[in-house]
Amino acid sequence: MTDTDQSLPDAQLEVDASGLKCPLPILRAKKALAQIEGGQVLKVITTDTHAIKDFQAFARQTGNTLEAQLETETGAVHYLRRRAT
């Protein structure tokens, strides 16, 4: 998997939350989303086994768009598009 894959959005900011358990990956994502503008994309790398469902719920609750989620050998990669303010 690379960022040059056609199906993946270009991320303006990346957060590596590897090794962190819930709720820390979500908290890191929330903080990072506050640093980017509406419409921009955040890439979050996680190893928590619950992160897939956690990020789906986070997107529904916050109004941010979950553009893609990819499972990897060690966890998952999530792409969140910040909602327009």
N, CA, C and O atoms as a Maestro MAE file, in Angstrom:
{
 s_m_m2io_version
 :::
 2.0.0
}

f_m_ct {
 s_m_title
 :::
 protein
 m_atom[340] {
  # First column is atom index #
  i_m_mmod_type
  r_m_x_coord
  r_m_y_coord
  r_m_z_coord
  i_m_residue_number
  s_m_chain_name
  s_m_pdb_residue_name
  s_m_pdb_atom_name
  i_m_atomic_number
  :::
  1 25 0.837 -1.187 0.000 1 A "MET " " N  " 7
  2 3 0.000 0.000 0.000 1 A "MET " " CA " 6
  3 2 0.878 1.245 0.000 1 A "MET " " C  " 6
  4 15 1.828 1.351 0.776 1 A "MET " " O  " 8
  5 25 0.554 2.164 -0.862 2 A "THR " " N  " 7
  6 3 1.277 3.427 -0.914 2 A "THR " " CA " 6
  7 2 0.281 4.564 -1.061 2 A "THR " " C  " 6
  8 15 -0.875 4.352 -1.426 2 A "THR " " O  " 8
  9 25 0.744 5.765 -0.773 3 A "ASP " " N  " 7
  10 3 -0.124 6.934 -0.920 3 A "ASP " " CA " 6
  11 2 -0.399 7.264 -2.376 3 A "ASP " " C  " 6
  12 15 -1.243 8.109 -2.674 3 A "ASP " " O  " 8
  13 25 0.308 6.603 -3.288 4 A "THR " " N  " 7
  14 3 0.086 6.872 -4.698 4 A "THR " " CA " 6
  15 2 -1.008 5.997 -5.274 4 A "THR " " C  " 6
  16 15 -1.329 6.126 -6.455 4 A "THR " " O  " 8
  17 25 -1.594 5.105 -4.476 5 A "ASP " " N  " 7
  18 3 -2.725 4.309 -4.943 5 A "ASP " " CA " 6
  19 2 -3.827 5.253 -5.409 5 A "ASP " " C  " 6
  20 15 -4.140 6.236 -4.738 5 A "ASP " " O  " 8
  21 25 -4.413 4.944 -6.565 6 A "GLN " " N  " 7
  22 3 -5.419 5.822 -7.152 6 A "GLN " " CA " 6
  23 2 -6.649 5.989 -6.268 6 A "GLN " " C  " 6
  24 15 -7.280 7.045 -6.293 6 A "GLN " " O  " 8
  25 25 -7.000 4.977 -5.494 7 A "SER " " N  " 7
  26 3 -8.236 5.003 -4.730 7 A "SER " " CA " 6
  27 2 -8.120 5.751 -3.399 7 A "SER " " C  " 6
  28 15 -9.129 5.985 -2.734 7 A "SER " " O  " 8
  29 25 -6.926 6.119 -3.014 8 A "LEU " " N  " 7
  30 3 -6.734 6.771 -1.714 8 A "LEU " " CA " 6
  31 2 -6.608 8.280 -1.869 8 A "LEU " " C  " 6
  32 15 -5.943 8.765 -2.784 8 A "LEU " " O  " 8
  33 25 -7.247 9.017 -0.972 9 A "PRO " " N  " 7
  34 3 -7.135 10.481 -1.041 9 A "PRO " " CA " 6
  35 2 -5.750 10.945 -0.583 9 A "PRO " " C  " 6
  36 15 -5.086 10.266 0.201 9 A "PRO " " O  " 8
  37 25 -5.329 12.094 -1.075 10 A "ASP " " N  " 7
  38 3 -4.072 12.688 -0.609 10 A "ASP " " CA " 6
  39 2 -4.305 13.294 0.763 10 A "ASP " " C  " 6
  40 15 -5.233 14.080 0.955 10 A "ASP " " O  " 8
  41 25 -3.463 12.927 1.714 11 A "ALA " " N  " 7
  42 3 -3.607 13.433 3.083 11 A "ALA " " CA " 6
  43 2 -2.721 14.658 3.281 11 A "ALA " " C  " 6
  44 15 -1.558 14.670 2.878 11 A "ALA " " O  " 8
  45 25 -3.287 15.687 3.905 12 A "GLN " " N  " 7
  46 3 -2.525 16.885 4.212 12 A "GLN " " CA " 6
  47 2 -1.763 16.740 5.530 12 A "GLN " " C  " 6
  48 15 -0.792 17.456 5.775 12 A "GLN " " O  " 8
  49 25 -2.209 15.807 6.374 13 A "LEU " " N  " 7
  50 3 -1.566 15.596 7.676 13 A "LEU " " CA " 6
  51 2 -1.652 14.117 8.012 13 A "LEU " " C  " 6
  52 15 -2.640 13.457 7.690 13 A "LEU " " O  " 8
  53 25 -0.606 13.592 8.665 14 A "GLU " " N  " 7
  54 3 -0.578 12.187 9.057 14 A "GLU " " CA " 6
  55 2 -0.293 12.062 10.544 14 A "GLU " " C  " 6
  56 15 0.556 12.767 11.088 14 A "GLU " " O  " 8
  57 25 -1.015 11.156 11.194 15 A "VAL " " N  " 7
  58 3 -0.808 10.876 12.614 15 A "VAL " " CA " 6
  59 2 -0.506 9.395 12.750 15 A "VAL " " C  " 6
  60 15 -1.259 8.555 12.256 15 A "VAL " " O  " 8
  61 25 0.597 9.070 13.421 16 A "ASP " " N  " 7
  62 3 0.937 7.675 13.693 16 A "ASP " " CA " 6
  63 2 0.524 7.366 15.125 16 A "ASP " " C  " 6
  64 15 1.194 7.770 16.075 16 A "ASP " " O  " 8
  65 25 -0.582 6.648 15.270 17 A "ALA " " N  " 7
  66 3 -1.088 6.280 16.589 17 A "ALA " " CA " 6
  67 2 -0.805 4.804 16.880 17 A "ALA " " C  " 6
  68 15 -1.513 4.170 17.662 17 A "ALA " " O  " 8
  69 25 0.223 4.274 16.253 18 A "SER " " N  " 7
  70 3 0.603 2.879 16.461 18 A "SER " " CA " 6
  71 2 0.954 2.647 17.920 18 A "SER " " C  " 6
  72 15 1.630 3.463 18.546 18 A "SER " " O  " 8
  73 25 0.486 1.524 18.455 19 A "GLY " " N  " 7
  74 3 0.784 1.170 19.832 19 A "GLY " " CA " 6
  75 2 -0.152 1.781 20.849 19 A "GLY " " C  " 6
  76 15 -0.080 1.451 22.032 19 A "GLY " " O  " 8
  77 25 -1.034 2.670 20.409 20 A "LEU " " N  " 7
  78 3 -1.973 3.311 21.327 20 A "LEU " " CA " 6
  79 2 -3.305 2.579 21.329 20 A "LEU " " C  " 6
  80 15 -3.772 2.123 20.285 20 A "LEU " " O  " 8
  81 25 -3.908 2.470 22.493 21 A "LYS " " N  " 7
  82 3 -5.213 1.832 22.632 21 A "LYS " " CA " 6
  83 2 -6.294 2.897 22.762 21 A "LYS " " C  " 6
  84 15 -6.022 4.036 23.141 21 A "LYS " " O  " 8
  85 25 -7.519 2.510 22.442 22 A "CYS " " N  " 7
  86 3 -8.672 3.386 22.570 22 A "CYS " " CA " 6
  87 2 -8.738 3.946 23.995 22 A "CYS " " C  " 6
  88 15 -8.556 3.202 24.959 22 A "CYS " " O  " 8
  89 25 -8.989 5.217 24.131 23 A "PRO " " N  " 7
  90 3 -9.457 6.193 23.138 23 A "PRO " " CA " 6
  91 2 -8.346 7.048 22.545 23 A "PRO " " C  " 6
  92 15 -8.640 8.006 21.831 23 A "PRO " " O  " 8
  93 25 -7.092 6.740 22.813 24 A "LEU " " N  " 7
  94 3 -6.002 7.622 22.382 24 A "LEU " " CA " 6
  95 2 -5.915 7.854 20.870 24 A "LEU " " C  " 6
  96 15 -5.691 8.995 20.464 24 A "LEU " " O  " 8
  97 25 -6.079 6.833 20.009 25 A "PRO " " N  " 7
  98 3 -6.035 7.144 18.568 25 A "PRO " " CA " 6
  99 2 -7.109 8.145 18.140 25 A "PRO " " C  " 6
  100 15 -6.857 9.012 17.303 25 A "PRO " " O  " 8
  101 25 -8.297 8.021 18.713 26 A "ILE " " N  " 7
  102 3 -9.375 8.961 18.390 26 A "ILE " " CA " 6
  103 2 -9.035 10.358 18.904 26 A "ILE " " C  " 6
  104 15 -9.258 11.346 18.205 26 A "ILE " " O  " 8
  105 25 -8.505 10.443 20.097 27 A "LEU " " N  " 7
  106 3 -8.132 11.752 20.643 27 A "LEU " " CA " 6
  107 2 -7.039 12.412 19.815 27 A "LEU " " C  " 6
  108 15 -7.079 13.621 19.584 27 A "LEU " " O  " 8
  109 25 -6.067 11.630 19.368 28 A "ARG " " N  " 7
  110 3 -5.010 12.175 18.501 28 A "ARG " " CA " 6
  111 2 -5.599 12.658 17.172 28 A "ARG " " C  " 6
  112 15 -5.211 13.706 16.656 28 A "ARG " " O  " 8
  113 25 -6.535 11.887 16.630 29 A "ALA " " N  " 7
  114 3 -7.175 12.280 15.370 29 A "ALA " " CA " 6
  115 2 -7.972 13.564 15.548 29 A "ALA " " C  " 6
  116 15 -7.917 14.458 14.704 29 A "ALA " " O  " 8
  117 25 -8.706 13.652 16.640 30 A "LYS " " N  " 7
  118 3 -9.512 14.851 16.904 30 A "LYS " " CA " 6
  119 2 -8.627 16.097 16.990 30 A "LYS " " C  " 6
  120 15 -8.967 17.146 16.444 30 A "LYS " " O  " 8
  121 25 -7.503 15.973 17.672 31 A "LYS " " N  " 7
  122 3 -6.559 17.090 17.805 31 A "LYS " " CA " 6
  123 2 -5.976 17.464 16.441 31 A "LYS " " C  " 6
  124 15 -5.847 18.646 16.119 31 A "LYS " " O  " 8
  125 25 -5.625 16.458 15.645 32 A "ALA " " N  " 7
  126 3 -5.045 16.720 14.324 32 A "ALA " " CA " 6
  127 2 -6.063 17.339 13.376 32 A "ALA " " C  " 6
  128 15 -5.713 18.213 12.583 32 A "ALA " " O  " 8
  129 25 -7.314 16.903 13.445 33 A "LEU " " N  " 7
  130 3 -8.352 17.475 12.585 33 A "LEU " " CA " 6
  131 2 -8.527 18.966 12.855 33 A "LEU " " C  " 6
  132 15 -8.864 19.729 11.950 33 A "LEU " " O  " 8
  133 25 -8.303 19.376 14.084 34 A "ALA " " N  " 7
  134 3 -8.422 20.796 14.436 34 A "ALA " " CA " 6
  135 2 -7.311 21.633 13.801 34 A "ALA " " C  " 6
  136 15 -7.416 22.858 13.731 34 A "ALA " " O  " 8
  137 25 -6.253 20.975 13.342 35 A "GLN " " N  " 7
  138 3 -5.111 21.679 12.753 35 A "GLN " " CA " 6
  139 2 -5.219 21.847 11.241 35 A "GLN " " C  " 6
  140 15 -4.450 22.597 10.640 35 A "GLN " " O  " 8
  141 25 -6.182 21.144 10.621 36 A "ILE " " N  " 7
  142 3 -6.331 21.247 9.169 36 A "ILE " " CA " 6
  143 2 -7.647 21.946 8.834 36 A "ILE " " C  " 6
  144 15 -8.528 22.082 9.682 36 A "ILE " " O  " 8
  145 25 -7.760 22.380 7.595 37 A "GLU " " N  " 7
  146 3 -8.939 23.124 7.159 37 A "GLU " " CA " 6
  147 2 -10.036 22.179 6.688 37 A "GLU " " C  " 6
  148 15 -9.773 21.024 6.353 37 A "GLU " " O  " 8
  149 25 -11.267 22.678 6.665 38 A "GLY " " N  " 7
  150 3 -12.396 21.908 6.158 38 A "GLY " " CA " 6
  151 2 -12.124 21.413 4.753 38 A "GLY " " C  " 6
  152 15 -11.642 22.167 3.907 38 A "GLY " " O  " 8
  153 25 -12.429 20.149 4.499 39 A "GLY " " N  " 7
  154 3 -12.204 19.558 3.185 39 A "GLY " " CA " 6
  155 2 -10.863 18.865 3.042 39 A "GLY " " C  " 6
  156 15 -10.668 18.083 2.112 39 A "GLY " " O  " 8
  157 25 -9.925 19.143 3.958 40 A "GLN " " N  " 7
  158 3 -8.625 18.490 3.906 40 A "GLN " " CA " 6
  159 2 -8.703 17.107 4.555 40 A "GLN " " C  " 6
  160 15 -9.640 16.809 5.295 40 A "GLN " " O  " 8
  161 25 -7.707 16.271 4.268 41 A "VAL " " N  " 7
  162 3 -7.726 14.878 4.694 41 A "VAL " " CA " 6
  163 2 -6.626 14.589 5.706 41 A "VAL " " C  " 6
  164 15 -5.490 15.045 5.576 41 A "VAL " " O  " 8
  165 25 -7.005 13.815 6.719 42 A "LEU " " N  " 7
  166 3 -6.089 13.342 7.748 42 A "LEU " " CA " 6
  167 2 -5.909 11.841 7.589 42 A "LEU " " C  " 6
  168 15 -6.883 11.103 7.436 42 A "LEU " " O  " 8
  169 25 -4.666 11.395 7.625 43 A "LYS " " N  " 7
  170 3 -4.348 9.965 7.575 43 A "LYS " " CA " 6
  171 2 -3.922 9.543 8.974 43 A "LYS " " C  " 6
  172 15 -3.042 10.164 9.570 43 A "LYS " " O  " 8
  173 25 -4.546 8.482 9.505 44 A "VAL " " N  " 7
  174 3 -4.227 7.996 10.845 44 A "VAL " " CA " 6
  175 2 -3.823 6.524 10.756 44 A "VAL " " C  " 6
  176 15 -4.558 5.706 10.202 44 A "VAL " " O  " 8
  177 25 -2.658 6.195 11.301 45 A "ILE " " N  " 7
  178 3 -2.162 4.827 11.331 45 A "ILE " " CA " 6
  179 2 -2.402 4.275 12.731 45 A "ILE " " C  " 6
  180 15 -2.004 4.895 13.717 45 A "ILE " " O  " 8
  181 25 -3.051 3.110 12.827 46 A "THR " " N  " 7
  182 3 -3.370 2.528 14.129 46 A "THR " " CA " 6
  183 2 -3.001 1.047 14.169 46 A "THR " " C  " 6
  184 15 -2.883 0.388 13.136 46 A "THR " " O  " 8
  185 25 -2.820 0.542 15.396 47 A "THR " " N  " 7
  186 3 -2.605 -0.887 15.607 47 A "THR " " CA " 6
  187 2 -3.658 -1.477 16.533 47 A "THR " " C  " 6
  188 15 -3.699 -2.694 16.713 47 A "THR " " O  " 8
  189 25 -4.503 -0.653 17.120 48 A "ASP " " N  " 7
  190 3 -5.567 -1.113 18.010 48 A "ASP " " CA " 6
  191 2 -6.582 -1.924 17.203 48 A "ASP " " C  " 6
  192 15 -7.055 -1.474 16.159 48 A "ASP " " O  " 8
  193 25 -6.913 -3.124 17.693 49 A "THR " " N  " 7
  194 3 -7.829 -4.005 16.960 49 A "THR " " CA " 6
  195 2 -9.236 -3.424 16.857 49 A "THR " " C  " 6
  196 15 -9.997 -3.838 15.983 49 A "THR " " O  " 8
  197 25 -9.600 -2.496 17.706 50 A "HIS " " N  " 7
  198 3 -10.934 -1.895 17.680 50 A "HIS " " CA " 6
  199 2 -11.001 -0.613 16.859 50 A "HIS " " C  " 6
  200 15 -12.069 -0.014 16.734 50 A "HIS " " O  " 8
  201 25 -9.887 -0.193 16.306 51 A "ALA " " N  " 7
  202 3 -9.815 1.111 15.639 51 A "ALA " " CA " 6
  203 2 -10.744 1.231 14.439 51 A "ALA " " C  " 6
  204 15 -11.288 2.307 14.194 51 A "ALA " " O  " 8
  205 25 -10.937 0.152 13.687 52 A "ILE " " N  " 7
  206 3 -11.819 0.224 12.512 52 A "ILE " " CA " 6
  207 2 -13.208 0.697 12.932 52 A "ILE " " C  " 6
  208 15 -13.732 1.661 12.374 52 A "ILE " " O  " 8
  209 25 -13.797 0.030 13.902 53 A "LYS " " N  " 7
  210 3 -15.140 0.409 14.363 53 A "LYS " " CA " 6
  211 2 -15.119 1.748 15.093 53 A "LYS " " C  " 6
  212 15 -16.059 2.533 14.973 53 A "LYS " " O  " 8
  213 25 -14.057 2.013 15.848 54 A "ASP " " N  " 7
  214 3 -13.955 3.282 16.572 54 A "ASP " " CA " 6
  215 2 -13.968 4.466 15.608 54 A "ASP " " C  " 6
  216 15 -14.653 5.458 15.859 54 A "ASP " " O  " 8
  217 25 -13.216 4.374 14.505 55 A "PHE " " N  " 7
  218 3 -13.160 5.485 13.554 55 A "PHE " " CA " 6
  219 2 -14.458 5.617 12.765 55 A "PHE " " C  " 6
  220 15 -14.836 6.723 12.379 55 A "PHE " " O  " 8
  221 25 -15.145 4.502 12.522 56 A "GLN " " N  " 7
  222 3 -16.451 4.585 11.868 56 A "GLN " " CA " 6
  223 2 -17.436 5.342 12.756 56 A "GLN " " C  " 6
  224 15 -18.173 6.205 12.279 56 A "GLN " " O  " 8
  225 25 -17.446 5.017 14.044 57 A "ALA " " N  " 7
  226 3 -18.335 5.706 14.991 57 A "ALA " " CA " 6
  227 2 -17.944 7.174 15.148 57 A "ALA " " C  " 6
  228 15 -18.809 8.047 15.202 57 A "ALA " " O  " 8
  229 25 -16.648 7.442 15.220 58 A "PHE " " N  " 7
  230 3 -16.150 8.812 15.355 58 A "PHE " " CA " 6
  231 2 -16.616 9.665 14.172 58 A "PHE " " C  " 6
  232 15 -17.065 10.796 14.359 58 A "PHE " " O  " 8
  233 25 -16.511 9.127 12.965 59 A "ALA " " N  " 7
  234 3 -16.922 9.873 11.774 59 A "ALA " " CA " 6
  235 2 -18.428 10.172 11.818 59 A "ALA " " C  " 6
  236 15 -18.851 11.289 11.517 59 A "ALA " " O  " 8
  237 25 -19.223 9.184 12.188 60 A "ARG " " N  " 7
  238 3 -20.678 9.399 12.277 60 A "ARG " " CA " 6
  239 2 -21.012 10.470 13.317 60 A "ARG " " C  " 6
  240 15 -21.871 11.319 13.079 60 A "ARG " " O  " 8
  241 25 -20.347 10.432 14.448 61 A "GLN " " N  " 7
  242 3 -20.664 11.351 15.547 61 A "GLN " " CA " 6
  243 2 -20.189 12.771 15.298 61 A "GLN " " C  " 6
  244 15 -20.792 13.718 15.803 61 A "GLN " " O  " 8
  245 25 -19.116 12.939 14.529 62 A "THR " " N  " 7
  246 3 -18.535 14.266 14.348 62 A "THR " " CA " 6
  247 2 -18.897 14.928 13.029 62 A "THR " " C  " 6
  248 15 -18.706 16.133 12.868 62 A "THR " " O  " 8
  249 25 -19.421 14.149 12.079 63 A "GLY " " N  " 7
  250 3 -19.742 14.718 10.777 63 A "GLY " " CA " 6
  251 2 -18.568 14.763 9.825 63 A "GLY " " C  " 6
  252 15 -18.709 15.251 8.704 63 A "GLY " " O  " 8
  253 25 -17.407 14.267 10.240 64 A "ASN " " N  " 7
  254 3 -16.265 14.148 9.336 64 A "ASN " " CA " 6
  255 2 -16.491 12.919 8.459 64 A "ASN " " C  " 6
  256 15 -17.149 11.967 8.880 64 A "ASN " " O  " 8
  257 25 -15.949 12.938 7.248 65 A "THR " " N  " 7
  258 3 -16.161 11.837 6.311 65 A "THR " " CA " 6
  259 2 -15.020 10.844 6.393 65 A "THR " " C  " 6
  260 15 -13.852 11.219 6.286 65 A "THR " " O  " 8
  261 25 -15.354 9.584 6.582 66 A "LEU " " N  " 7
  262 3 -14.356 8.524 6.568 66 A "LEU " " CA " 6
  263 2 -14.187 8.100 5.117 66 A "LEU " " C  " 6
  264 15 -14.984 7.321 4.593 66 A "LEU " " O  " 8
  265 25 -13.145 8.617 4.468 67 A "GLU " " N  " 7
  266 3 -12.934 8.393 3.033 67 A "GLU " " CA " 6
  267 2 -12.518 6.958 2.729 67 A "GLU " " C  " 6
  268 15 -12.949 6.380 1.731 67 A "GLU " " O  " 8
  269 25 -11.679 6.383 3.593 68 A "ALA " " N  " 7
  270 3 -11.186 5.025 3.350 68 A "ALA " " CA " 6
  271 2 -10.618 4.455 4.641 68 A "ALA " " C  " 6
  272 15 -10.156 5.183 5.520 68 A "ALA " " O  " 8
  273 25 -10.667 3.121 4.728 69 A "GLN " " N  " 7
  274 3 -10.005 2.392 5.808 69 A "GLN " " CA " 6
  275 2 -9.341 1.179 5.178 69 A "GLN " " C  " 6
  276 15 -9.970 0.445 4.415 69 A "GLN " " O  " 8
  277 25 -8.093 0.973 5.492 70 A "LEU " " N  " 7
  278 3 -7.358 -0.161 4.942 70 A "LEU " " CA " 6
  279 2 -6.788 -0.980 6.081 70 A "LEU " " C  " 6
  280 15 -6.089 -0.450 6.945 70 A "LEU " " O  " 8
  281 25 -7.080 -2.264 6.087 71 A "GLU " " N  " 7
  282 3 -6.462 -3.124 7.078 71 A "GLU " " CA " 6
  283 2 -5.063 -3.475 6.599 71 A "GLU " " C  " 6
  284 15 -4.858 -3.759 5.419 71 A "GLU " " O  " 8
  285 25 -4.108 -3.454 7.509 72 A "THR " " N  " 7
  286 3 -2.726 -3.786 7.195 72 A "THR " " CA " 6
  287 2 -2.318 -4.993 8.029 72 A "THR " " C  " 6
  288 15 -3.105 -5.483 8.839 72 A "THR " " O  " 8
  289 25 -1.106 -5.469 7.839 73 A "GLU " " N  " 7
  290 3 -0.613 -6.612 8.615 73 A "GLU " " CA " 6
  291 2 -0.555 -6.283 10.102 73 A "GLU " " C  " 6
  292 15 -0.732 -7.163 10.945 73 A "GLU " " O  " 8
  293 25 -0.309 -5.031 10.419 74 A "THR " " N  " 7
  294 3 -0.132 -4.643 11.823 74 A "THR " " CA " 6
  295 2 -1.299 -3.856 12.410 74 A "THR " " C  " 6
  296 15 -1.307 -3.575 13.609 74 A "THR " " O  " 8
  297 25 -2.273 -3.498 11.597 75 A "GLY " " N  " 7
  298 3 -3.384 -2.700 12.105 75 A "GLY " " CA " 6
  299 2 -4.235 -2.161 10.980 75 A "GLY " " C  " 6
  300 15 -4.757 -2.919 10.163 75 A "GLY " " O  " 8
  301 25 -4.375 -0.832 10.938 76 A "ALA " " N  " 7
  302 3 -5.212 -0.208 9.910 76 A "ALA " " CA " 6
  303 2 -4.751 1.215 9.641 76 A "ALA " " C  " 6
  304 15 -4.048 1.828 10.445 76 A "ALA " " O  " 8
  305 25 -5.168 1.721 8.485 77 A "VAL " " N  " 7
  306 3 -4.923 3.104 8.098 77 A "VAL " " CA " 6
  307 2 -6.285 3.710 7.786 77 A "VAL " " C  " 6
  308 15 -7.082 3.125 7.052 77 A "VAL " " O  " 8
  309 25 -6.542 4.878 8.343 78 A "HIS " " N  " 7
  310 3 -7.832 5.556 8.208 78 A "HIS " " CA " 6
  311 2 -7.610 6.907 7.539 78 A "HIS " " C  " 6
  312 15 -6.635 7.601 7.827 78 A "HIS " " O  " 8
  313 25 -8.525 7.272 6.641 79 A "TYR " " N  " 7
  314 3 -8.479 8.562 5.967 79 A "TYR " " CA " 6
  315 2 -9.755 9.315 6.305 79 A "TYR " " C  " 6
  316 15 -10.849 8.911 5.909 79 A "TYR " " O  " 8
  317 25 -9.611 10.410 7.038 80 A "LEU " " N  " 7
  318 3 -10.748 11.236 7.440 80 A "LEU " " CA " 6
  319 2 -10.691 12.587 6.742 80 A "LEU " " C  " 6
  320 15 -9.660 13.259 6.749 80 A "LEU " " O  " 8
  321 25 -11.810 12.976 6.139 81 A "ARG " " N  " 7
  322 3 -11.900 14.306 5.539 81 A "ARG " " CA " 6
  323 2 -12.627 15.203 6.532 81 A "ARG " " C  " 6
  324 15 -13.750 14.918 6.948 81 A "ARG " " O  " 8
  325 25 -11.954 16.304 6.906 82 A "ARG " " N  " 7
  326 3 -12.566 17.216 7.869 82 A "ARG " " CA " 6
  327 2 -13.794 17.872 7.273 82 A "ARG " " C  " 6
  328 15 -13.789 18.323 6.127 82 A "ARG " " O  " 8
  329 25 -14.832 17.914 8.064 83 A "ARG " " N  " 7
  330 3 -16.074 18.542 7.603 83 A "ARG " " CA " 6
  331 2 -15.853 20.038 7.430 83 A "ARG " " C  " 6
  332 15 -15.038 20.648 8.122 83 A "ARG " " O  " 8
  333 25 -16.585 20.605 6.506 84 A "ALA " " N  " 7
  334 3 -16.517 22.052 6.285 84 A "ALA " " CA " 6
  335 2 -17.158 22.739 7.498 84 A "ALA " " C  " 6
  336 15 -18.165 22.272 8.031 84 A "ALA " " O  " 8
  337 25 -16.567 23.830 7.912 85 A "THR " " N  " 7
  338 3 -17.085 24.529 9.088 85 A "THR " " CA " 6
  339 2 -18.023 25.643 8.716 85 A "THR " " C  " 6
  340 15 -18.546 26.329 9.594 85 A "THR " " O  " 8
  :::
 }
 m_bond[339] {
  # First column is bond index #
  i_m_from
  i_m_to
  i_m_order
  :::
  1 1 2 1
  2 2 3 1
  3 3 4 2
  4 3 5 1
  5 5 6 1
  6 6 7 1
  7 7 8 2
  8 7 9 1
  9 9 10 1
  10 10 11 1
  11 11 12 2
  12 11 13 1
  13 13 14 1
  14 14 15 1
  15 15 16 2
  16 15 17 1
  17 17 18 1
  18 18 19 1
  19 19 20 2
  20 19 21 1
  21 21 22 1
  22 22 23 1
  23 23 24 2
  24 23 25 1
  25 25 26 1
  26 26 27 1
  27 27 28 2
  28 27 29 1
  29 29 30 1
  30 30 31 1
  31 31 32 2
  32 31 33 1
  33 33 34 1
  34 34 35 1
  35 35 36 2
  36 35 37 1
  37 37 38 1
  38 38 39 1
  39 39 40 2
  40 39 41 1
  41 41 42 1
  42 42 43 1
  43 43 44 2
  44 43 45 1
  45 45 46 1
  46 46 47 1
  47 47 48 2
  48 47 49 1
  49 49 50 1
  50 50 51 1
  51 51 52 2
  52 51 53 1
  53 53 54 1
  54 54 55 1
  55 55 56 2
  56 55 57 1
  57 57 58 1
  58 58 59 1
  59 59 60 2
  60 59 61 1
  61 61 62 1
  62 62 63 1
  63 63 64 2
  64 63 65 1
  65 65 66 1
  66 66 67 1
  67 67 68 2
  68 67 69 1
  69 69 70 1
  70 70 71 1
  71 71 72 2
  72 71 73 1
  73 73 74 1
  74 74 75 1
  75 75 76 2
  76 75 77 1
  77 77 78 1
  78 78 79 1
  79 79 80 2
  80 79 81 1
  81 81 82 1
  82 82 83 1
  83 83 84 2
  84 83 85 1
  85 85 86 1
  86 86 87 1
  87 87 88 2
  88 87 89 1
  89 89 90 1
  90 90 91 1
  91 91 92 2
  92 91 93 1
  93 93 94 1
  94 94 95 1
  95 95 96 2
  96 95 97 1
  97 97 98 1
  98 98 99 1
  99 99 100 2
  100 99 101 1
  101 101 102 1
  102 102 103 1
  103 103 104 2
  104 103 105 1
  105 105 106 1
  106 106 107 1
  107 107 108 2
  108 107 109 1
  109 109 110 1
  110 110 111 1
  111 111 112 2
  112 111 113 1
  113 113 114 1
  114 114 115 1
  115 115 116 2
  116 115 117 1
  117 117 118 1
  118 118 119 1
  119 119 120 2
  120 119 121 1
  121 121 122 1
  122 122 123 1
  123 123 124 2
  124 123 125 1
  125 125 126 1
  126 126 127 1
  127 127 128 2
  128 127 129 1
  129 129 130 1
  130 130 131 1
  131 131 132 2
  132 131 133 1
  133 133 134 1
  134 134 135 1
  135 135 136 2
  136 135 137 1
  137 137 138 1
  138 138 139 1
  139 139 140 2
  140 139 141 1
  141 141 142 1
  142 142 143 1
  143 143 144 2
  144 143 145 1
  145 145 146 1
  146 146 147 1
  147 147 148 2
  148 147 149 1
  149 149 150 1
  150 150 151 1
  151 151 152 2
  152 151 153 1
  153 153 154 1
  154 154 155 1
  155 155 156 2
  156 155 157 1
  157 157 158 1
  158 158 159 1
  159 159 160 2
  160 159 161 1
  161 161 162 1
  162 162 163 1
  163 163 164 2
  164 163 165 1
  165 165 166 1
  166 166 167 1
  167 167 168 2
  168 167 169 1
  169 169 170 1
  170 170 171 1
  171 171 172 2
  172 171 173 1
  173 173 174 1
  174 174 175 1
  175 175 176 2
  176 175 177 1
  177 177 178 1
  178 178 179 1
  179 179 180 2
  180 179 181 1
  181 181 182 1
  182 182 183 1
  183 183 184 2
  184 183 185 1
  185 185 186 1
  186 186 187 1
  187 187 188 2
  188 187 189 1
  189 189 190 1
  190 190 191 1
  191 191 192 2
  192 191 193 1
  193 193 194 1
  194 194 195 1
  195 195 196 2
  196 195 197 1
  197 197 198 1
  198 198 199 1
  199 199 200 2
  200 199 201 1
  201 201 202 1
  202 202 203 1
  203 203 204 2
  204 203 205 1
  205 205 206 1
  206 206 207 1
  207 207 208 2
  208 207 209 1
  209 209 210 1
  210 210 211 1
  211 211 212 2
  212 211 213 1
  213 213 214 1
  214 214 215 1
  215 215 216 2
  216 215 217 1
  217 217 218 1
  218 218 219 1
  219 219 220 2
  220 219 221 1
  221 221 222 1
  222 222 223 1
  223 223 224 2
  224 223 225 1
  225 225 226 1
  226 226 227 1
  227 227 228 2
  228 227 229 1
  229 229 230 1
  230 230 231 1
  231 231 232 2
  232 231 233 1
  233 233 234 1
  234 234 235 1
  235 235 236 2
  236 235 237 1
  237 237 238 1
  238 238 239 1
  239 239 240 2
  240 239 241 1
  241 241 242 1
  242 242 243 1
  243 243 244 2
  244 243 245 1
  245 245 246 1
  246 246 247 1
  247 247 248 2
  248 247 249 1
  249 249 250 1
  250 250 251 1
  251 251 252 2
  252 251 253 1
  253 253 254 1
  254 254 255 1
  255 255 256 2
  256 255 257 1
  257 257 258 1
  258 258 259 1
  259 259 260 2
  260 259 261 1
  261 261 262 1
  262 262 263 1
  263 263 264 2
  264 263 265 1
  265 265 266 1
  266 266 267 1
  267 267 268 2
  268 267 269 1
  269 269 270 1
  270 270 271 1
  271 271 272 2
  272 271 273 1
  273 273 274 1
  274 274 275 1
  275 275 276 2
  276 275 277 1
  277 277 278 1
  278 278 279 1
  279 279 280 2
  280 279 281 1
  281 281 282 1
  282 282 283 1
  283 283 284 2
  284 283 285 1
  285 285 286 1
  286 286 287 1
  287 287 288 2
  288 287 289 1
  289 289 290 1
  290 290 291 1
  291 291 292 2
  292 291 293 1
  293 293 294 1
  294 294 295 1
  295 295 296 2
  296 295 297 1
  297 297 298 1
  298 298 299 1
  299 299 300 2
  300 299 301 1
  301 301 302 1
  302 302 303 1
  303 303 304 2
  304 303 305 1
  305 305 306 1
  306 306 307 1
  307 307 308 2
  308 307 309 1
  309 309 310 1
  310 310 311 1
  311 311 312 2
  312 311 313 1
  313 313 314 1
  314 314 315 1
  315 315 316 2
  316 315 317 1
  317 317 318 1
  318 318 319 1
  319 319 320 2
  320 319 321 1
  321 321 322 1
  322 322 323 1
  323 323 324 2
  324 323 325 1
  325 325 326 1
  326 326 327 1
  327 327 328 2
  328 327 329 1
  329 329 330 1
  330 330 331 1
  331 331 332 2
  332 331 333 1
  333 333 334 1
  334 334 335 1
  335 335 336 2
  336 335 337 1
  337 337 338 1
  338 338 339 1
  339 339 340 2
  :::
 }
}
